[in-house]
Amino acid sequence: MQPTGAELFASFFPFLILTSIPFAIGAFYLAPKMGRSPWLWAILLFIPVVNLVVISIFLFLVMGAILDRLNAITDRMENVTPFS
């Protein structure tokens, strides 16, 4: 007897939830450092299937925040005179 689509999804759903938890926890701690709402990002990353899109958006936001900080450090280093 072949399992139906609903049965396959029901057996795969706990895996989706368990893999969503680490991303939700990570977003909860990273979001405030970027000036974002931690609860919103954690909830969006906890929802299965929705989190596939939200993960990519969140990763681009993290990369943008990192690049902004690196650019600020570079600007600060260019304006410093050595041995002053």
mmCIF file of the N, C-alpha and C atoms, coordinates in Angstrom:
data_MODEL
# 
_entry.id   MODEL 
# 
loop_
_atom_site.group_PDB 
_atom_site.id 
_atom_site.type_symbol 
_atom_site.label_atom_id 
_atom_site.label_alt_id 
_atom_site.label_comp_id 
_atom_site.label_asym_id 
_atom_site.label_entity_id 
_atom_site.label_seq_id 
_atom_site.pdbx_PDB_ins_code 
_atom_site.Cartn_x 
_atom_site.Cartn_y 
_atom_site.Cartn_z 
_atom_site.occupancy 
_atom_site.B_iso_or_equiv 
_atom_site.pdbx_formal_charge 
_atom_site.auth_seq_id 
_atom_site.auth_comp_id 
_atom_site.auth_asym_id 
_atom_site.auth_atom_id 
_atom_site.pdbx_PDB_model_num 
ATOM 1   N N  . MET A 1 1  ? 0.835  -1.183 0.000  1.00 0.00 ? 1  MET A N  1 
ATOM 2   C CA . MET A 1 1  ? 0.000  0.000  0.000  1.00 0.00 ? 1  MET A CA 1 
ATOM 3   C C  . MET A 1 1  ? 0.881  1.249  0.000  1.00 0.00 ? 1  MET A C  1 
ATOM 4   N N  . GLN A 1 2  ? 0.611  2.136  -0.902 1.00 0.00 ? 2  GLN A N  1 
ATOM 5   C CA . GLN A 1 2  ? 1.377  3.363  -1.032 1.00 0.00 ? 2  GLN A CA 1 
ATOM 6   C C  . GLN A 1 2  ? 0.887  4.413  -0.031 1.00 0.00 ? 2  GLN A C  1 
ATOM 7   N N  . PRO A 1 3  ? 1.842  5.122  0.636  1.00 0.00 ? 3  PRO A N  1 
ATOM 8   C CA . PRO A 1 3  ? 1.410  6.205  1.523  1.00 0.00 ? 3  PRO A CA 1 
ATOM 9   C C  . PRO A 1 3  ? 0.908  7.394  0.710  1.00 0.00 ? 3  PRO A C  1 
ATOM 10  N N  . THR A 1 4  ? -0.087 8.042  1.239  1.00 0.00 ? 4  THR A N  1 
ATOM 11  C CA . THR A 1 4  ? -0.641 9.219  0.557  1.00 0.00 ? 4  THR A CA 1 
ATOM 12  C C  . THR A 1 4  ? 0.253  10.435 0.814  1.00 0.00 ? 4  THR A C  1 
ATOM 13  N N  . GLY A 1 5  ? -0.028 11.508 0.109  1.00 0.00 ? 5  GLY A N  1 
ATOM 14  C CA . GLY A 1 5  ? 0.746  12.731 0.288  1.00 0.00 ? 5  GLY A CA 1 
ATOM 15  C C  . GLY A 1 5  ? 0.609  13.295 1.692  1.00 0.00 ? 5  GLY A C  1 
ATOM 16  N N  . ALA A 1 6  ? -0.584 13.182 2.251  1.00 0.00 ? 6  ALA A N  1 
ATOM 17  C CA . ALA A 1 6  ? -0.812 13.685 3.611  1.00 0.00 ? 6  ALA A CA 1 
ATOM 18  C C  . ALA A 1 6  ? -0.017 12.880 4.627  1.00 0.00 ? 6  ALA A C  1 
ATOM 19  N N  . GLU A 1 7  ? 0.071  11.583 4.427  1.00 0.00 ? 7  GLU A N  1 
ATOM 20  C CA . GLU A 1 7  ? 0.845  10.743 5.350  1.00 0.00 ? 7  GLU A CA 1 
ATOM 21  C C  . GLU A 1 7  ? 2.333  11.042 5.247  1.00 0.00 ? 7  GLU A C  1 
ATOM 22  N N  . LEU A 1 8  ? 2.823  11.268 4.038  1.00 0.00 ? 8  LEU A N  1 
ATOM 23  C CA . LEU A 1 8  ? 4.232  11.624 3.869  1.00 0.00 ? 8  LEU A CA 1 
ATOM 24  C C  . LEU A 1 8  ? 4.547  12.963 4.525  1.00 0.00 ? 8  LEU A C  1 
ATOM 25  N N  . PHE A 1 9  ? 3.662  13.923 4.345  1.00 0.00 ? 9  PHE A N  1 
ATOM 26  C CA . PHE A 1 9  ? 3.871  15.225 4.965  1.00 0.00 ? 9  PHE A CA 1 
ATOM 27  C C  . PHE A 1 9  ? 3.819  15.121 6.486  1.00 0.00 ? 9  PHE A C  1 
ATOM 28  N N  . ALA A 1 10 ? 2.891  14.320 7.010  1.00 0.00 ? 10 ALA A N  1 
ATOM 29  C CA . ALA A 1 10 ? 2.770  14.152 8.456  1.00 0.00 ? 10 ALA A CA 1 
ATOM 30  C C  . ALA A 1 10 ? 4.021  13.509 9.043  1.00 0.00 ? 10 ALA A C  1 
ATOM 31  N N  . SER A 1 11 ? 4.643  12.613 8.299  1.00 0.00 ? 11 SER A N  1 
ATOM 32  C CA . SER A 1 11 ? 5.857  11.984 8.810  1.00 0.00 ? 11 SER A CA 1 
ATOM 33  C C  . SER A 1 11 ? 7.064  12.914 8.677  1.00 0.00 ? 11 SER A C  1 
ATOM 34  N N  . PHE A 1 12 ? 7.035  13.844 7.753  1.00 0.00 ? 12 PHE A N  1 
ATOM 35  C CA . PHE A 1 12 ? 8.138  14.763 7.522  1.00 0.00 ? 12 PHE A CA 1 
ATOM 36  C C  . PHE A 1 12 ? 8.020  16.037 8.352  1.00 0.00 ? 12 PHE A C  1 
ATOM 37  N N  . PHE A 1 13 ? 6.830  16.355 8.858  1.00 0.00 ? 13 PHE A N  1 
ATOM 38  C CA . PHE A 1 13 ? 6.573  17.597 9.590  1.00 0.00 ? 13 PHE A CA 1 
ATOM 39  C C  . PHE A 1 13 ? 7.424  17.750 10.855 1.00 0.00 ? 13 PHE A C  1 
ATOM 40  N N  . PRO A 1 14 ? 7.601  16.711 11.684 1.00 0.00 ? 14 PRO A N  1 
ATOM 41  C CA . PRO A 1 14 ? 8.466  16.891 12.866 1.00 0.00 ? 14 PRO A CA 1 
ATOM 42  C C  . PRO A 1 14 ? 9.898  17.267 12.487 1.00 0.00 ? 14 PRO A C  1 
ATOM 43  N N  . PHE A 1 15 ? 10.396 16.714 11.390 1.00 0.00 ? 15 PHE A N  1 
ATOM 44  C CA . PHE A 1 15 ? 11.734 17.084 10.920 1.00 0.00 ? 15 PHE A CA 1 
ATOM 45  C C  . PHE A 1 15 ? 11.789 18.565 10.555 1.00 0.00 ? 15 PHE A C  1 
ATOM 46  N N  . LEU A 1 16 ? 10.748 19.062 9.918  1.00 0.00 ? 16 LEU A N  1 
ATOM 47  C CA . LEU A 1 16 ? 10.706 20.481 9.555  1.00 0.00 ? 16 LEU A CA 1 
ATOM 48  C C  . LEU A 1 16 ? 10.726 21.368 10.793 1.00 0.00 ? 16 LEU A C  1 
ATOM 49  N N  . ILE A 1 17 ? 9.982  20.977 11.806 1.00 0.00 ? 17 ILE A N  1 
ATOM 50  C CA . ILE A 1 17 ? 9.937  21.755 13.050 1.00 0.00 ? 17 ILE A CA 1 
ATOM 51  C C  . ILE A 1 17 ? 11.293 21.718 13.747 1.00 0.00 ? 17 ILE A C  1 
ATOM 52  N N  . LEU A 1 18 ? 11.907 20.541 13.832 1.00 0.00 ? 18 LEU A N  1 
ATOM 53  C CA . LEU A 1 18 ? 13.194 20.425 14.525 1.00 0.00 ? 18 LEU A CA 1 
ATOM 54  C C  . LEU A 1 18 ? 14.307 21.182 13.810 1.00 0.00 ? 18 LEU A C  1 
ATOM 55  N N  . THR A 1 19 ? 14.255 21.248 12.509 1.00 0.00 ? 19 THR A N  1 
ATOM 56  C CA . THR A 1 19 ? 15.284 22.011 11.802 1.00 0.00 ? 19 THR A CA 1 
ATOM 57  C C  . THR A 1 19 ? 15.006 23.509 11.832 1.00 0.00 ? 19 THR A C  1 
ATOM 58  N N  . SER A 1 20 ? 13.797 23.915 12.115 1.00 0.00 ? 20 SER A N  1 
ATOM 59  C CA . SER A 1 20 ? 13.461 25.341 12.197 1.00 0.00 ? 20 SER A CA 1 
ATOM 60  C C  . SER A 1 20 ? 13.916 25.956 13.509 1.00 0.00 ? 20 SER A C  1 
ATOM 61  N N  . ILE A 1 21 ? 13.997 25.173 14.557 1.00 0.00 ? 21 ILE A N  1 
ATOM 62  C CA . ILE A 1 21 ? 14.306 25.699 15.887 1.00 0.00 ? 21 ILE A CA 1 
ATOM 63  C C  . ILE A 1 21 ? 15.670 26.393 15.952 1.00 0.00 ? 21 ILE A C  1 
ATOM 64  N N  . PRO A 1 22 ? 16.755 25.795 15.442 1.00 0.00 ? 22 PRO A N  1 
ATOM 65  C CA . PRO A 1 22 ? 18.050 26.509 15.532 1.00 0.00 ? 22 PRO A CA 1 
ATOM 66  C C  . PRO A 1 22 ? 18.062 27.837 14.769 1.00 0.00 ? 22 PRO A C  1 
ATOM 67  N N  . PHE A 1 23 ? 17.398 27.890 13.629 1.00 0.00 ? 23 PHE A N  1 
ATOM 68  C CA . PHE A 1 23 ? 17.345 29.141 12.875 1.00 0.00 ? 23 PHE A CA 1 
ATOM 69  C C  . PHE A 1 23 ? 16.545 30.199 13.631 1.00 0.00 ? 23 PHE A C  1 
ATOM 70  N N  . ALA A 1 24 ? 15.466 29.794 14.267 1.00 0.00 ? 24 ALA A N  1 
ATOM 71  C CA . ALA A 1 24 ? 14.650 30.743 15.033 1.00 0.00 ? 24 ALA A CA 1 
ATOM 72  C C  . ALA A 1 24 ? 15.427 31.285 16.228 1.00 0.00 ? 24 ALA A C  1 
ATOM 73  N N  . ILE A 1 25 ? 16.164 30.427 16.908 1.00 0.00 ? 25 ILE A N  1 
ATOM 74  C CA . ILE A 1 25 ? 16.964 30.869 18.058 1.00 0.00 ? 25 ILE A CA 1 
ATOM 75  C C  . ILE A 1 25 ? 18.070 31.814 17.601 1.00 0.00 ? 25 ILE A C  1 
ATOM 76  N N  . GLY A 1 26 ? 18.731 31.463 16.514 1.00 0.00 ? 26 GLY A N  1 
ATOM 77  C CA . GLY A 1 26 ? 19.791 32.331 15.995 1.00 0.00 ? 26 GLY A CA 1 
ATOM 78  C C  . GLY A 1 26 ? 19.265 33.687 15.581 1.00 0.00 ? 26 GLY A C  1 
ATOM 79  N N  . ALA A 1 27 ? 18.125 33.719 14.930 1.00 0.00 ? 27 ALA A N  1 
ATOM 80  C CA . ALA A 1 27 ? 17.534 34.989 14.513 1.00 0.00 ? 27 ALA A CA 1 
ATOM 81  C C  . ALA A 1 27 ? 17.104 35.813 15.720 1.00 0.00 ? 27 ALA A C  1 
ATOM 82  N N  . PHE A 1 28 ? 16.644 35.149 16.775 1.00 0.00 ? 28 PHE A N  1 
ATOM 83  C CA . PHE A 1 28 ? 16.219 35.860 17.979 1.00 0.00 ? 28 PHE A CA 1 
ATOM 84  C C  . PHE A 1 28 ? 17.386 36.620 18.602 1.00 0.00 ? 28 PHE A C  1 
ATOM 85  N N  . TYR A 1 29 ? 18.583 36.056 18.548 1.00 0.00 ? 29 TYR A N  1 
ATOM 86  C CA . TYR A 1 29 ? 19.744 36.723 19.127 1.00 0.00 ? 29 TYR A CA 1 
ATOM 87  C C  . TYR A 1 29 ? 20.416 37.702 18.163 1.00 0.00 ? 29 TYR A C  1 
ATOM 88  N N  . LEU A 1 30 ? 20.325 37.470 16.868 1.00 0.00 ? 30 LEU A N  1 
ATOM 89  C CA . LEU A 1 30 ? 20.975 38.360 15.906 1.00 0.00 ? 30 LEU A CA 1 
ATOM 90  C C  . LEU A 1 30 ? 20.128 39.572 15.531 1.00 0.00 ? 30 LEU A C  1 
ATOM 91  N N  . ALA A 1 31 ? 18.825 39.434 15.527 1.00 0.00 ? 31 ALA A N  1 
ATOM 92  C CA . ALA A 1 31 ? 17.943 40.515 15.072 1.00 0.00 ? 31 ALA A CA 1 
ATOM 93  C C  . ALA A 1 31 ? 18.121 41.815 15.858 1.00 0.00 ? 31 ALA A C  1 
ATOM 94  N N  . PRO A 1 32 ? 18.203 41.799 17.190 1.00 0.00 ? 32 PRO A N  1 
ATOM 95  C CA . PRO A 1 32 ? 18.374 43.081 17.900 1.00 0.00 ? 32 PRO A CA 1 
ATOM 96  C C  . PRO A 1 32 ? 19.694 43.773 17.564 1.00 0.00 ? 32 PRO A C  1 
ATOM 97  N N  . LYS A 1 33 ? 20.719 43.005 17.244 1.00 0.00 ? 33 LYS A N  1 
ATOM 98  C CA . LYS A 1 33 ? 22.009 43.604 16.901 1.00 0.00 ? 33 LYS A CA 1 
ATOM 99  C C  . LYS A 1 33 ? 21.947 44.336 15.569 1.00 0.00 ? 33 LYS A C  1 
ATOM 100 N N  . MET A 1 34 ? 20.949 44.004 14.756 1.00 0.00 ? 34 MET A N  1 
ATOM 101 C CA . MET A 1 34 ? 20.757 44.677 13.478 1.00 0.00 ? 34 MET A CA 1 
ATOM 102 C C  . MET A 1 34 ? 19.624 45.698 13.548 1.00 0.00 ? 34 MET A C  1 
ATOM 103 N N  . GLY A 1 35 ? 19.035 45.892 14.720 1.00 0.00 ? 35 GLY A N  1 
ATOM 104 C CA . GLY A 1 35 ? 17.948 46.849 14.877 1.00 0.00 ? 35 GLY A CA 1 
ATOM 105 C C  . GLY A 1 35 ? 16.611 46.313 14.402 1.00 0.00 ? 35 GLY A C  1 
ATOM 106 N N  . ARG A 1 36 ? 16.416 45.013 14.429 1.00 0.00 ? 36 ARG A N  1 
ATOM 107 C CA . ARG A 1 36 ? 15.169 44.375 13.979 1.00 0.00 ? 36 ARG A CA 1 
ATOM 108 C C  . ARG A 1 36 ? 14.442 43.757 15.171 1.00 0.00 ? 36 ARG A C  1 
ATOM 109 N N  . SER A 1 37 ? 13.183 43.407 14.968 1.00 0.00 ? 37 SER A N  1 
ATOM 110 C CA . SER A 1 37 ? 12.377 42.787 16.008 1.00 0.00 ? 37 SER A CA 1 
ATOM 111 C C  . SER A 1 37 ? 12.757 41.314 16.159 1.00 0.00 ? 37 SER A C  1 
ATOM 112 N N  . PRO A 1 38 ? 13.244 40.908 17.339 1.00 0.00 ? 38 PRO A N  1 
ATOM 113 C CA . PRO A 1 38 ? 13.657 39.505 17.492 1.00 0.00 ? 38 PRO A CA 1 
ATOM 114 C C  . PRO A 1 38 ? 12.485 38.533 17.432 1.00 0.00 ? 38 PRO A C  1 
ATOM 115 N N  . TRP A 1 39 ? 11.348 38.918 17.998 1.00 0.00 ? 39 TRP A N  1 
ATOM 116 C CA . TRP A 1 39 ? 10.202 37.995 18.011 1.00 0.00 ? 39 TRP A CA 1 
ATOM 117 C C  . TRP A 1 39 ? 9.641  37.772 16.611 1.00 0.00 ? 39 TRP A C  1 
ATOM 118 N N  . LEU A 1 40 ? 9.572  38.814 15.825 1.00 0.00 ? 40 LEU A N  1 
ATOM 119 C CA . LEU A 1 40 ? 9.050  38.680 14.466 1.00 0.00 ? 40 LEU A CA 1 
ATOM 120 C C  . LEU A 1 40 ? 9.907  37.710 13.651 1.00 0.00 ? 40 LEU A C  1 
ATOM 121 N N  . TRP A 1 41 ? 11.220 37.907 13.669 1.00 0.00 ? 41 TRP A N  1 
ATOM 122 C CA . TRP A 1 41 ? 12.096 37.044 12.880 1.00 0.00 ? 41 TRP A CA 1 
ATOM 123 C C  . TRP A 1 41 ? 12.115 35.622 13.409 1.00 0.00 ? 41 TRP A C  1 
ATOM 124 N N  . ALA A 1 42 ? 12.061 35.453 14.736 1.00 0.00 ? 42 ALA A N  1 
ATOM 125 C CA . ALA A 1 42 ? 12.051 34.103 15.297 1.00 0.00 ? 42 ALA A CA 1 
ATOM 126 C C  . ALA A 1 42 ? 10.778 33.359 14.898 1.00 0.00 ? 42 ALA A C  1 
ATOM 127 N N  . ILE A 1 43 ? 9.649  34.030 14.946 1.00 0.00 ? 43 ILE A N  1 
ATOM 128 C CA . ILE A 1 43 ? 8.387  33.375 14.571 1.00 0.00 ? 43 ILE A CA 1 
ATOM 129 C C  . ILE A 1 43 ? 8.368  33.049 13.084 1.00 0.00 ? 43 ILE A C  1 
ATOM 130 N N  . LEU A 1 44 ? 8.826  33.989 12.251 1.00 0.00 ? 44 LEU A N  1 
ATOM 131 C CA . LEU A 1 44 ? 8.845  33.730 10.813 1.00 0.00 ? 44 LEU A CA 1 
ATOM 132 C C  . LEU A 1 44 ? 9.778  32.578 10.453 1.00 0.00 ? 44 LEU A C  1 
ATOM 133 N N  . LEU A 1 45 ? 10.893 32.458 11.162 1.00 0.00 ? 45 LEU A N  1 
ATOM 134 C CA . LEU A 1 45 ? 11.819 31.367 10.869 1.00 0.00 ? 45 LEU A CA 1 
ATOM 135 C C  . LEU A 1 45 ? 11.377 30.047 11.486 1.00 0.00 ? 45 LEU A C  1 
ATOM 136 N N  . PHE A 1 46 ? 10.447 30.083 12.410 1.00 0.00 ? 46 PHE A N  1 
ATOM 137 C CA . PHE A 1 46 ? 9.958  28.846 13.015 1.00 0.00 ? 46 PHE A CA 1 
ATOM 138 C C  . PHE A 1 46 ? 8.872  28.182 12.166 1.00 0.00 ? 46 PHE A C  1 
ATOM 139 N N  . ILE A 1 47 ? 8.184  28.951 11.340 1.00 0.00 ? 47 ILE A N  1 
ATOM 140 C CA . ILE A 1 47 ? 7.096  28.415 10.516 1.00 0.00 ? 47 ILE A CA 1 
ATOM 141 C C  . ILE A 1 47 ? 7.675  27.615 9.350  1.00 0.00 ? 47 ILE A C  1 
ATOM 142 N N  . PRO A 1 48 ? 7.360  26.323 9.261  1.00 0.00 ? 48 PRO A N  1 
ATOM 143 C CA . PRO A 1 48 ? 7.893  25.526 8.153  1.00 0.00 ? 48 PRO A CA 1 
ATOM 144 C C  . PRO A 1 48 ? 7.420  26.046 6.802  1.00 0.00 ? 48 PRO A C  1 
ATOM 145 N N  . VAL A 1 49 ? 8.200  25.850 5.803  1.00 0.00 ? 49 VAL A N  1 
ATOM 146 C CA . VAL A 1 49 ? 8.001  26.239 4.414  1.00 0.00 ? 49 VAL A CA 1 
ATOM 147 C C  . VAL A 1 49 ? 8.167  27.756 4.246  1.00 0.00 ? 49 VAL A C  1 
ATOM 148 N N  . VAL A 1 50 ? 7.567  28.570 5.114  1.00 0.00 ? 50 VAL A N  1 
ATOM 149 C CA . VAL A 1 50 ? 7.739  30.022 5.058  1.00 0.00 ? 50 VAL A CA 1 
ATOM 150 C C  . VAL A 1 50 ? 9.198  30.362 5.340  1.00 0.00 ? 50 VAL A C  1 
ATOM 151 N N  . ASN A 1 51 ? 9.824  29.580 6.230  1.00 0.00 ? 51 ASN A N  1 
ATOM 152 C CA . ASN A 1 51 ? 11.189 29.891 6.626  1.00 0.00 ? 51 ASN A CA 1 
ATOM 153 C C  . ASN A 1 51 ? 12.192 29.731 5.486  1.00 0.00 ? 51 ASN A C  1 
ATOM 154 N N  . LEU A 1 52 ? 11.844 29.009 4.448  1.00 0.00 ? 52 LEU A N  1 
ATOM 155 C CA . LEU A 1 52 ? 12.758 28.867 3.317  1.00 0.00 ? 52 LEU A CA 1 
ATOM 156 C C  . LEU A 1 52 ? 13.011 30.200 2.640  1.00 0.00 ? 52 LEU A C  1 
ATOM 157 N N  . VAL A 1 53 ? 11.986 31.022 2.535  1.00 0.00 ? 53 VAL A N  1 
ATOM 158 C CA . VAL A 1 53 ? 12.130 32.350 1.947  1.00 0.00 ? 53 VAL A CA 1 
ATOM 159 C C  . VAL A 1 53 ? 12.724 33.317 2.967  1.00 0.00 ? 53 VAL A C  1 
ATOM 160 N N  . VAL A 1 54 ? 12.278 33.222 4.209  1.00 0.00 ? 54 VAL A N  1 
ATOM 161 C CA . VAL A 1 54 ? 12.704 34.154 5.244  1.00 0.00 ? 54 VAL A CA 1 
ATOM 162 C C  . VAL A 1 54 ? 14.189 33.971 5.572  1.00 0.00 ? 54 VAL A C  1 
ATOM 163 N N  . ILE A 1 55 ? 14.690 32.750 5.497  1.00 0.00 ? 55 ILE A N  1 
ATOM 164 C CA . ILE A 1 55 ? 16.112 32.510 5.769  1.00 0.00 ? 55 ILE A CA 1 
ATOM 165 C C  . ILE A 1 55 ? 16.979 33.290 4.790  1.00 0.00 ? 55 ILE A C  1 
ATOM 166 N N  . SER A 1 56 ? 16.636 33.254 3.529  1.00 0.00 ? 56 SER A N  1 
ATOM 167 C CA . SER A 1 56 ? 17.451 33.971 2.546  1.00 0.00 ? 56 SER A CA 1 
ATOM 168 C C  . SER A 1 56 ? 17.386 35.479 2.772  1.00 0.00 ? 56 SER A C  1 
ATOM 169 N N  . ILE A 1 57 ? 16.216 36.006 3.103  1.00 0.00 ? 57 ILE A N  1 
ATOM 170 C CA . ILE A 1 57 ? 16.092 37.443 3.383  1.00 0.00 ? 57 ILE A CA 1 
ATOM 171 C C  . ILE A 1 57 ? 16.921 37.808 4.607  1.00 0.00 ? 57 ILE A C  1 
ATOM 172 N N  . PHE A 1 58 ? 16.825 36.991 5.660  1.00 0.00 ? 58 PHE A N  1 
ATOM 173 C CA . PHE A 1 58 ? 17.559 37.274 6.893  1.00 0.00 ? 58 PHE A CA 1 
ATOM 174 C C  . PHE A 1 58 ? 19.063 37.198 6.659  1.00 0.00 ? 58 PHE A C  1 
ATOM 175 N N  . LEU A 1 59 ? 19.516 36.241 5.872  1.00 0.00 ? 59 LEU A N  1 
ATOM 176 C CA . LEU A 1 59 ? 20.951 36.127 5.599  1.00 0.00 ? 59 LEU A CA 1 
ATOM 177 C C  . LEU A 1 59 ? 21.466 37.330 4.824  1.00 0.00 ? 59 LEU A C  1 
ATOM 178 N N  . PHE A 1 60 ? 20.678 37.848 3.882  1.00 0.00 ? 60 PHE A N  1 
ATOM 179 C CA . PHE A 1 60 ? 21.094 39.054 3.170  1.00 0.00 ? 60 PHE A CA 1 
ATOM 180 C C  . PHE A 1 60 ? 21.134 40.260 4.105  1.00 0.00 ? 60 PHE A C  1 
ATOM 181 N N  . LEU A 1 61 ? 20.216 40.344 5.054  1.00 0.00 ? 61 LEU A N  1 
ATOM 182 C CA . LEU A 1 61 ? 20.253 41.428 6.032  1.00 0.00 ? 61 LEU A CA 1 
ATOM 183 C C  . LEU A 1 61 ? 21.489 41.332 6.918  1.00 0.00 ? 61 LEU A C  1 
ATOM 184 N N  . VAL A 1 62 ? 21.840 40.115 7.319  1.00 0.00 ? 62 VAL A N  1 
ATOM 185 C CA . VAL A 1 62 ? 23.035 39.911 8.143  1.00 0.00 ? 62 VAL A CA 1 
ATOM 186 C C  . VAL A 1 62 ? 24.280 40.304 7.352  1.00 0.00 ? 62 VAL A C  1 
ATOM 187 N N  . MET A 1 63 ? 24.365 39.872 6.101  1.00 0.00 ? 63 MET A N  1 
ATOM 188 C CA . MET A 1 63 ? 25.523 40.231 5.281  1.00 0.00 ? 63 MET A CA 1 
ATOM 189 C C  . MET A 1 63 ? 25.608 41.740 5.080  1.00 0.00 ? 63 MET A C  1 
ATOM 190 N N  . GLY A 1 64 ? 24.474 42.399 4.904  1.00 0.00 ? 64 GLY A N  1 
ATOM 191 C CA . GLY A 1 64 ? 24.469 43.849 4.764  1.00 0.00 ? 64 GLY A CA 1 
ATOM 192 C C  . GLY A 1 64 ? 24.953 44.548 6.023  1.00 0.00 ? 64 GLY A C  1 
ATOM 193 N N  . ALA A 1 65 ? 24.540 44.045 7.194  1.00 0.00 ? 65 ALA A N  1 
ATOM 194 C CA . ALA A 1 65 ? 24.979 44.631 8.458  1.00 0.00 ? 65 ALA A CA 1 
ATOM 195 C C  . ALA A 1 65 ? 26.484 44.449 8.646  1.00 0.00 ? 65 ALA A C  1 
ATOM 196 N N  . ILE A 1 66 ? 26.993 43.288 8.265  1.00 0.00 ? 66 ILE A N  1 
ATOM 197 C CA . ILE A 1 66 ? 28.434 43.039 8.370  1.00 0.00 ? 66 ILE A CA 1 
ATOM 198 C C  . ILE A 1 66 ? 29.201 43.978 7.447  1.00 0.00 ? 66 ILE A C  1 
ATOM 199 N N  . LEU A 1 67 ? 28.735 44.126 6.216  1.00 0.00 ? 67 LEU A N  1 
ATOM 200 C CA . LEU A 1 67 ? 29.417 45.019 5.277  1.00 0.00 ? 67 LEU A CA 1 
ATOM 201 C C  . LEU A 1 67 ? 29.364 46.477 5.728  1.00 0.00 ? 67 LEU A C  1 
ATOM 202 N N  . ASP A 1 68 ? 28.248 46.907 6.322  1.00 0.00 ? 68 ASP A N  1 
ATOM 203 C CA . ASP A 1 68 ? 28.155 48.270 6.840  1.00 0.00 ? 68 ASP A CA 1 
ATOM 204 C C  . ASP A 1 68 ? 29.184 48.508 7.940  1.00 0.00 ? 68 ASP A C  1 
ATOM 205 N N  . ARG A 1 69 ? 29.337 47.536 8.833  1.00 0.00 ? 69 ARG A N  1 
ATOM 206 C CA . ARG A 1 69 ? 30.314 47.690 9.912  1.00 0.00 ? 69 ARG A CA 1 
ATOM 207 C C  . ARG A 1 69 ? 31.744 47.674 9.377  1.00 0.00 ? 69 ARG A C  1 
ATOM 208 N N  . LEU A 1 70 ? 32.016 46.823 8.414  1.00 0.00 ? 70 LEU A N  1 
ATOM 209 C CA . LEU A 1 70 ? 33.354 46.797 7.824  1.00 0.00 ? 70 LEU A CA 1 
ATOM 210 C C  . LEU A 1 70 ? 33.667 48.109 7.108  1.00 0.00 ? 70 LEU A C  1 
ATOM 211 N N  . ASN A 1 71 ? 32.683 48.667 6.419  1.00 0.00 ? 71 ASN A N  1 
ATOM 212 C CA . ASN A 1 71 ? 32.896 49.954 5.758  1.00 0.00 ? 71 ASN A CA 1 
ATOM 213 C C  . ASN A 1 71 ? 33.139 51.067 6.773  1.00 0.00 ? 71 ASN A C  1 
ATOM 214 N N  . ALA A 1 72 ? 32.442 51.024 7.901  1.00 0.00 ? 72 ALA A N  1 
ATOM 215 C CA . ALA A 1 72 ? 32.649 52.032 8.946  1.00 0.00 ? 72 ALA A CA 1 
ATOM 216 C C  . ALA A 1 72 ? 34.054 51.903 9.528  1.00 0.00 ? 72 ALA A C  1 
ATOM 217 N N  . ILE A 1 73 ? 34.522 50.695 9.729  1.00 0.00 ? 73 ILE A N  1 
ATOM 218 C CA . ILE A 1 73 ? 35.880 50.487 10.242 1.00 0.00 ? 73 ILE A CA 1 
ATOM 219 C C  . ILE A 1 73 ? 36.904 50.984 9.230  1.00 0.00 ? 73 ILE A C  1 
ATOM 220 N N  . THR A 1 74 ? 36.687 50.702 7.959  1.00 0.00 ? 74 THR A N  1 
ATOM 221 C CA . THR A 1 74 ? 37.608 51.148 6.916  1.00 0.00 ? 74 THR A CA 1 
ATOM 222 C C  . THR A 1 74 ? 37.660 52.670 6.851  1.00 0.00 ? 74 THR A C  1 
ATOM 223 N N  . ASP A 1 75 ? 36.504 53.324 6.935  1.00 0.00 ? 75 ASP A N  1 
ATOM 224 C CA . ASP A 1 75 ? 36.477 54.790 6.916  1.00 0.00 ? 75 ASP A CA 1 
ATOM 225 C C  . ASP A 1 75 ? 37.212 55.362 8.121  1.00 0.00 ? 75 ASP A C  1 
ATOM 226 N N  . ARG A 1 76 ? 37.034 54.739 9.272  1.00 0.00 ? 76 ARG A N  1 
ATOM 227 C CA . ARG A 1 76 ? 37.702 55.203 10.475 1.00 0.00 ? 76 ARG A CA 1 
ATOM 228 C C  . ARG A 1 76 ? 39.217 55.041 10.354 1.00 0.00 ? 76 ARG A C  1 
ATOM 229 N N  . MET A 1 77 ? 39.653 53.953 9.760  1.00 0.00 ? 77 MET A N  1 
ATOM 230 C CA . MET A 1 77 ? 41.088 53.700 9.625  1.00 0.00 ? 77 MET A CA 1 
ATOM 231 C C  . MET A 1 77 ? 41.733 54.640 8.614  1.00 0.00 ? 77 MET A C  1 
ATOM 232 N N  . GLU A 1 78 ? 41.009 55.069 7.597  1.00 0.00 ? 78 GLU A N  1 
ATOM 233 C CA . GLU A 1 78 ? 41.558 55.982 6.611  1.00 0.00 ? 78 GLU A CA 1 
ATOM 234 C C  . GLU A 1 78 ? 41.733 57.383 7.165  1.00 0.00 ? 78 GLU A C  1 
ATOM 235 N N  . ASN A 1 79 ? 40.938 57.748 8.150  1.00 0.00 ? 79 ASN A N  1 
ATOM 236 C CA . ASN A 1 79 ? 41.000 59.099 8.715  1.00 0.00 ? 79 ASN A CA 1 
ATOM 237 C C  . ASN A 1 79 ? 41.955 59.211 9.898  1.00 0.00 ? 79 ASN A C  1 
ATOM 238 N N  . VAL A 1 80 ? 42.638 58.151 10.236 1.00 0.00 ? 80 VAL A N  1 
ATOM 239 C CA . VAL A 1 80 ? 43.559 58.175 11.368 1.00 0.00 ? 80 VAL A CA 1 
ATOM 240 C C  . VAL A 1 80 ? 44.967 58.414 10.848 1.00 0.00 ? 80 VAL A C  1 
ATOM 241 N N  . THR A 1 81 ? 45.656 59.378 11.460 1.00 0.00 ? 81 THR A N  1 
ATOM 242 C CA . THR A 1 81 ? 47.037 59.594 11.073 1.00 0.00 ? 81 THR A CA 1 
ATOM 243 C C  . THR A 1 81 ? 47.924 58.689 11.923 1.00 0.00 ? 81 THR A C  1 
ATOM 244 N N  . PRO A 1 82 ? 48.874 58.010 11.308 1.00 0.00 ? 82 PRO A N  1 
ATOM 245 C CA . PRO A 1 82 ? 49.719 57.099 12.080 1.00 0.00 ? 82 PRO A CA 1 
ATOM 246 C C  . PRO A 1 82 ? 50.666 57.871 12.992 1.00 0.00 ? 82 PRO A C  1 
ATOM 247 N N  . PHE A 1 83 ? 50.928 57.295 14.134 1.00 0.00 ? 83 PHE A N  1 
ATOM 248 C CA . PHE A 1 83 ? 51.884 57.827 15.128 1.00 0.00 ? 83 PHE A CA 1 
ATOM 249 C C  . PHE A 1 83 ? 51.546 59.241 15.563 1.00 0.00 ? 83 PHE A C  1 
ATOM 250 N N  . SER A 1 84 ? 50.281 59.494 15.831 1.00 0.00 ? 84 SER A N  1 
ATOM 251 C CA . SER A 1 84 ? 49.919 60.844 16.256 1.00 0.00 ? 84 SER A CA 1 
ATOM 252 C C  . SER A 1 84 ? 49.835 60.961 17.746 1.00 0.00 ? 84 SER A C  1 
# 
